Each structure stands twice: as C-alpha cells, then as structure tokens.
Amino acid sequence: MQTSVTFKNLEPSDQLKDYVTSKLNRMDKLLDNPAEAHVVLSVEKIRHYTEIRLKGDRLNIVCREKSSDMHSAIDLALDKLEKQLKKQKGKIKNHRPSKGVESVRDMALAPDEEPAQSPENPEVAEEEDIPEIRVQSIEYKPMDVEEASMQMELVSDNFLVFTNSRTNQVNVLYRRKDGDLGLIEPK
C-alpha cells in the first residue's frame, strides 16, 4: 500500500510515520486491489486528530478520529478504517455471484455444452435432472383476437404471440388441455 503522511501543527516524526505505515500495511489483507492511503496527523490545542483517506479501485473511505494522545487517535482511526473495509468487502461479496453458478440465460445460450442427461451420456445420475431451456425468437404481428384464433386453427403450435390491434399490447393465445383457447393479456 502506498502511504503518505502529512503533519499539521506538529513536528514531523519518523517514529509516528513508521507507526502509521506499519499499521496500514496490515490492512493490505483486506484489500483486493492496490490502494493509496493519505494520513493527516494534526494537533489543535490539546486534541490530537488523525484523518485517513484510503482510495483504490471502486473504494473511497475517509476516517477521522480525535483523542488526547496521537497514538490512540491513530489506533482509533485504524479501527474505524478496518471496520469500514470489512463492511465494504462484505457488500461486494453479497452482490457478486459466485464463480460456479451460472444464470439461467447463460445455461440456455451455451450450445457447446451437452445437457445434464442425454442418450450419449448414460453415466450421469438421474438426480441431476436439470430441465433444458430452449430459447426461441418469434415475430408477432398486430391482429385482433378473432384473427389470432383463426391463425391458431391453421397452425399446430400450442401458443401464438401477437400484438392486439385494439389495445396495442402484446397478448398470448394458447391452446388449453381441453382443446379450447385461452388468452393472456397484460393489465
């Protein structure tokens, strides 16, 4: 971690600079990418202030602490920084999908992979029954419900997607198990 230390109203001290640098280097294990830390140590009257700005890839954390002793102000600020880093890292872990899990769309669009169970691959156990998802692109035309029902009688498909010419909304006409037709329309 690249660290810069600035002193305000305080004599520059290599001991304090080394102390801050060594403590910040311990924080490297919490960071995924290299980061840059800027530390400002200042004294106003009898209070000692420590401000740490940590900047990195998608990371910007600022911690400020004050105390009656400079070492305790540094320790308090580093504790606050560590807490914020852990919180940030937890957020990233919770929002990223794990590497082994694929989305349903990725599984459907991967034509080079064989399905989980196929006649060519009988060794696959039956408990891995993952349904195969087929993606089909269709064109839907504007027509009314009566015209769509006549179109359904001409084709052997179980459903027909069309734009209702009266409402300008996408509707789905499907063949029910009893042979009648059903209509799905949005509200």
C-alpha angles and dihedrals in degrees: 000000000000109000132187122186124201125191122209121189087349134098111253109254126192089203092060091042092052091045092054093043094051092048092048092049088061088061091063091089089063093054124082096195133030114280138191122229125199115191124192117194115189141166125213116180103310098337123097116210129199122190121183122190115190117190126180144130105327089342132109117160128169123191125184127184137167131200142154091257126050095221092052091047089053092048092049092049092048091050090052090047092051091050091050092047092052090048091050092047090049091053091052092049092049094050100043119082114236116257096245097054120083126193120250090248092053091051092050094048096049102097096169093066121082118234118261093257123027137150089252092055108047093157092076111105118244093234088074091072101157113170115236113239116211120199116212126180116212136182117227124203131207110258139134124258095259092053090047091053090051089050090052091055090056097051131055096223120119095226142025126203116207143154111251105235092208098051101022090227130125112257133183122215113196138181112243124216092255090057097254123116128251129201127214115196130167121247 
